[in-house]
């Protein structure tokens, strides 16, 4: 059974306006079941109190762990919730028992926030950060990465889908070599969870972090961490409270079982329920259906952009994601993004080029336009993007002018 795009659009309030939303790699439009889950719980908190509302929905709250587990192919006790993916990722990274001289291997297109954490740990803890080279296609060179592993290698950390390259890194192959060498593998799956089928066991990762707001279509301020149950004993959470540990004596405590040891007690219950609803919604639609639709749309968008004068598609990789990046030879990305949004009703985003993109920087390109598609987007919206870009080049200034004489 294929994807019913019209149903998805009908269930997405943001699609009912003239808006075209191509900023799904930033934050997707939430579907009605997610909105209702959040709003209903907030309404209960307002009327009866936060603790009381949470107690009434304890079973539903517990079910959110199972929804995430089904989404990524893990077990519910291997899942923990956070207020964002950065905290989830850092909870795993800083739970490693880092010692001075330990080595970390990452990729050239690693997410910049993660790279800051690496450099921070390098200065603070004395670890060594090693960048694996790319293949000519732009993905992590798995064979070269394997050649970098030494007795000091404590972790391999890779972004599954970089934020602005359009590529998909070979996570499964990296997971296989990590297992062969007995090295933990931390996968940042912020862009891939909700966009494509994910199976943590097949990928071979030890830890996986993801956000709710991107392709999962959940609320902002939500994220989760999955940790292989077999790896928990080697990790030491950097913060504990009454959620992540329990007193066993006057001055003794025991960490919580499973991945709950990474959580803190206070949380936004409404948005966690919303994230659970987003996971369930994605599972009901089918990740294969979503992925097929997204790949087809993105390929069509790349083809359309390649034919526009002055435009250059910047995506790399063998297999490409729903994230499309491009730039114009004379119009800055910031100007294009603002005009598309304010004058044509099309949401895209500005994406700064990675520090390692030396070829782009040499050409004076320091930022790209990022247009990221999702299951509720359509070929007609891609045509509208192309027409709007051409109209900008021709001096037309807004959506109304572009569609003069046509029904809007």
N, C-alpha and C positions, 0 to 999 in steps of 0.2 A: 504494500500500500504506500503510495507516494505522499508527498507533502501537500497539504491543503493551505496554500498561501492566503487565500481569501479568508479562510476561517481564522488564521493567525492574525491577519490585519483587523478583522472584526473584533477580535478579543484583545486588541492593543489600542487603547484610547489615543495614543500619540499618532497612530496611523490615520485617524479620522479627519485630521486637519490637512492643510496643504503642505505640511512639513514632509521633507524627505530626510530620513535619518541614516546617514552613512558614518556615524561615529560610534559604532558598536564595539570597537576595540577600546573605546574610552568608557562609555556606559550605554548599555542598550535601553530600549524602551521596555518598560515592565508590562507584562500581560495582566489581564484582569484578575486571575486567581491569585497572583502575587500581591497585587494592590489590595485585594479584599482581605487577604490573610493579615497584612500589616495593619490596615485600617480597623478591622474588627477587633484586633487585640488592643490597639491603642484606645479604642472606644471603651473597652472593658476596663483598662487601667484607669481611664479618666473617671469612670462611674463607680468603680469598686475598689481601686487601689492596685498598685503594681504587684505586690506580693500575692494578693488574693487571686488576681487574674492569672499569674504564673502557676499558682497551685492548681487552679481548675484545669489548666491546659498542660499539666506535667506530662501526660501521656503523649500528646501531640508534639510537645517539645522533644521528648525522647525519640519520637519517630523521625525527626529531622536527621538524626545520625544515620539511621537506616537508609534514608533517601540519598544522602551523599555517598554512602558506602555502595549502594547499587549503581550509582552514576559512574564511579571510578573502579568498581570491581574489587573493593576491599571489604572488610568487616566493620560493623558499626562501632565496635570498641577501639578501632584504629583511627577514628575520626575525632577531631577536636575543632571547636568553633572559636573565631576571633572577630575583632571589630574591623579588620581589613586583612588583605593577603600579605602585606608587608610584615605585620606582626606575626602572622602564621609562619612565613618563611624565616623570619629572624628567630622565632622560637625554636625551630629546628636547627638552624645554623649555629646559634650560640649555645645550644645544648651539647654540642660536640666538646669533648674534653681537650681543647686545643692546648698544645704545648709549643714553646718557642722552637722554631725550626721545622714544624710541621708544614706540609705542602698541600695546597689547594689547586685543583685544575678547573678552569672555566673556559668559556668560549669568547671569541672576538666580539660577538654581537650580544653579549650578556646585558640584561636590563641594567640601566644606569644606577638605580637604587641599590640593586644587589652589589654592583661594583663598588659603590661607596662603602657598603658594609664590609666588603673584602678588604679594601684599603684601610678602613678603620681598624679591623682586626689585625692587619699587617703591622700597623704602627703600635697598637695597644698590646697585642699578644705575641708579636714576633713571628707570625707565620709567613710563608712565602706564597704569593699568588702567581700562578703560571697560566698564560693564555695559550690554549691550543690553537693551531692555525686553521684557517678555512680551506676548503677545496676551492678550485676555480669557480664552482657554482655558488659558493658563499656559505655552505653549511659547514658544521664542524667536521674536520677531517678526523675520522674515527681512528684510522691507522696511526696517524701522527699523534693523536691524543694518547693512544696506548703506549707509544714510545716514550712519552713523558712520565709515565708512572714509575715511581721509585719506592723504596722502602719507607720513605717519608710521606708518601701520599696518603692523606687522611680522608679526603672528600673530593668527589667530582660534582660540580654544581653547574647546571645548564638550564637556559631558558628554552622551553619546547618550541614556542613561536616567538621570535623577537618582536619587539614593539613596532618596528617600522621597516622590516626587510621583506615582508611577504613570504618568507621561507618557513619551512618546518625542519627543525633539526632532527637528526636521526636518533631519537631517544631510545628506541628499542635496541639498536646496535650498541649504543653507549652503555645501556643497562646490561647487555650481555658481557661486555668486556669488564665492566665494574664488578660483576659477579665472579668472573673468572679470576680477578685479582683480589677479591675480597675487600673492595673499597666501597664505602657507602656512596649512594648516588642521590643527590637532592635535585628534583625537577621542579622548576617554576612553570606551572601550567596555567597561568592566569589567562592567557589568550586561547588556549586549546580546550579547556574544560567548558562544555556547553556548545562548542563549535564542531567538534569531531568526537567519535567514540574514543573513550579512554579506558584502558585496562591496566591497572598498576602492576599486576602480576606479569602480564605480557611485556610491558615496558621494562620491567626489571629495576624500577626505581626503589629506593629505600624510603624516601620521603617525597611527598608531593604537596605543593601549596597552590591555592587558587583563590580567586575573588568571586564575589557574587554579582558584582555590578556589570561585568562585561558580557560575554556570550551566554552566561547562565540566565541573564535577564532578571536577576534578583535586585534587592535594594542596595544602595550604597551603604558603606559601613558594615559590610559583611565579608567574611573570608573563612577558609577552613584549611586544616592541615591533615593529611593522611600520613601515618607512620606505620611501616611494617611491624607487626607485633613482635617479630623475632629480633628487631633492632632496638627495642625500647630500653633494655637493660644497659646498653652502651651510651645512652643519652642522659644528660642531667639538666632538667629545666632550669633556666636562670632565674625564675621567679615562681614562688609557691604561695598559695593561700588556702583558705578553707574549702575551696573547690578542688584544688589539685593535690591536697594532702589532708590527712586526718590525724588528730591526736590519738596516740595509743597508750600514753602514760602522762604523768605530770610534765615531763620535759622531753618526751619522745613523740615523733610523728612518723607516719608512713605515707609515701606517695600514693596517689590514686592509681587504680588499675588502668591499664590501657593508655590511650592517648589523652584521657581526661586530665592527666597530670600536667598537661601543657596549658590548661584553661585557667582563667580566673573567675571568681564567683559572680561578680557583677557583669551583667550583659544586657543588651537590648533584646528582650524576648520577642518583641513584635517583629523586628527585622530578621531574627533567627528563624522564626516561623515563616517569614516571607522567603527566606533562602531555601527552606525545606520545600515550600510550594513551588519555587522555581525549578528545583531539581526534579520534582515529581512531574511538572509540566513538560520539561525536556524529555524525560523518560517516556511519557505518554506519546509525544510527537514522534520520538525515535531519533536517536543521534545520527544514525546512518542517513535518514531522510534529510535532517538538517544539513549534514555535511555535504551530501550530494548537491543540494540546492545552493549552498554557499559557494562551493567550488565552481559551479557552473556560472553563477552571477559574477564572481570575481574574474573568471577567465574572460567573460564578455566585456567587463569593464576595462580590463587591460587591453583587449583588442580595440575597443572604442578609443581609448586614450592614445594608443600608439598611432592612430590615424589623424589626430588633431595637430595642426601646425604648432610648433614651438614646445610641445609637451614631450617629456621623457619619462617613461615608466621605469622605476628604479628597483623593482622587485628582483630578488635573486632566488636561488634554490632549485632543487630538482622537482619536488612536490611543493606547490604553493598553497597558502592559506587564503582566508577571506579578507586579509589585510592588503590593500593596494596602496602603494606609495608612488608619487610622481612629483615632478617639478616643471615649471615653465622657464624657458630660456631667459626671459626678461622681467617677468612679474614675480615678486617675492611670494613665497608660500603664505605668509601672514596676510598679504593683501587678497590673495585668492580665497582663502578660507573665510575672511571677514565678509567679502562681497558675496560669496555663495550663500552664507548664512543670512546676512542682513537684507540682501536685495533679491535673492532667488529662493529663499526658504529651504536651503540644502545644508544640512549639518555635515561638516567634515572636521578635521583637526589638523593642527600644525604639529609635526613631529621633528624634533631635532635629530640630526644625523648622529650616528654613533661616533664616538671619539676615534674609532679605528677606521672610519671611512675616509681614508686619506685622499683617495681619488676624487671624491666629491668635494672635499674641502679645498683641494687644489684648484678646482673649477669655480670656487667661490660659492658653492652650494652648502649652506649651513642648516637649512631646514627644508622639509618636504611637506607636501599635502598628503594626508593619510585619509583614505576613504575606505571604510570597512563595512562589508555587507553582512546581512543576517537573513534568517529564514523568512521574515516578513517583508523583505525588500523584493522588488520586481524589476524585470527588464525595462519596463517603461520608465522607472525611476532612473535607471542608468542612462537612458536616452535623454532624460531631462537634465542630468548632470552634464552630458556632452553638449547639449544645446546651450546650456547656461555658460559653460566655459567659452564656447564660440561667441556667444553674445557679449561676454565681457571683452573679448578680443576685438569685437566690432563696435564697442562703445555703448551697447544697450545696457541699461543700469538696473533693471529689476524684472521680476517674474511677470508682472502685469504687462510690461512693454514687450517682453519676449512672446507672450501669448495674446497680443492684441488681435482682436477679431475672432478669438477662439474661446469656447467655453472654458471657464476656470473652475 
